[in-house]
Amino acid sequence: MTILVLAEHDNTALSETTARTLACAGQIGASIHILVAGKDCGAVAEEAATLSGVEKILLADDPLYQHALAEPLAELILVLAPSYDAILAPATANGKNVLPRVAAKRDVPQISDIVAVETPEIFLRPIYAGNALQRVEAKGFQKIITVRASAFKPVAKANAAAPIESILPARDPRLSVFQNEVLSQSERPELTAARIVVSGGRGVGSKENFALIERIADRLGAGVGASRAAVDAGFVPNDYQVGQTGKIVAPELYIAVGISGAIQHLAGMKDSKLVVAINKDENAPIFAIADYGVVGDLFEVLPEFERALDNAGKPA
């Protein structure tokens, strides 16, 4: 089975979600190509070529793809599509924007947000805010799939780089035009790639109080997340949100502070390897999935935690 994987990148560096999606692709078929489309993105193609399991890199280096607009990217994939049995992309904003257009024009159903591959034709995807897994059987048609990257471990580096083949851009459908973008700047690790995430909820109380969450995160080298309730209350920006309608994370350590554990939030973080919950309500749903729970006032617990972190760095 031949597979095309759409690379996720910013024209300078490859996102880890690509390596994770490649791991999923390897469970479906053995002949895997990666499409790198962007502007001045040769370094991205070279990085993608070092991933294990890649047979070939297709490089479409053209200003048309600089901003990953969905319509031009979909048009490019449609030109390539007849040569592939399956087309995969990470279930990111870009992947979820591009592949539905491809599926519609190929007149096939899309399989969204898969978390496991049972066979090359049977996939699992979460439904009901992650409370159940749906088993999807896809036979007799081209498979167009978005992959929940956090559910797969990234592939390792290969011993030898795959060949890179430059391809021509497809026609510009002229359905969209890039205007501008406003990006959040932070020295903290990107939330979906962070090994440790510290998240705050409604219980934090205010934007000013959220500084305590951020101080703890900075000491741990962690990403900062939040529940929807904290975002809706204006404590933090939207891009901090973890949950069904926010970002899906699966860090090695997830610290939930003042988060009750609504089902929508749990859907975004329940795949974390180790969960620590801090909440004064001992009946909070978050404790049902926590590996360690602290029942107490976060304004007492976190300062103690902060002091312990400070003391840990001092000689005995």
Protein Blocks (a to p, Z undefined) as FASTA:
>chain_A
ZZddddddehlaccfklmmmmmmmmmmpmbdcdddddehilmmmmmmmmpghiabdcddd
dfklmnopaklmmmmmmmmmmmpfbdcddfbfklmmmmmmmmmmnopacdehiabdfbfk
bccddeehhiaccddddehiacdddddfklpccddddfbdcddddddddddehlaccfbd
cddddfbdcfklpfbdcdddfknopaklmmmmmmmmmmnopacdddfklmmnomacfklp
gcjklccdddfbdcdehiaoiaklmmmmmmpfbdcdddfblkbmklmmpfbdcdddfklm
mmmmmmmmmmmmpcZZ
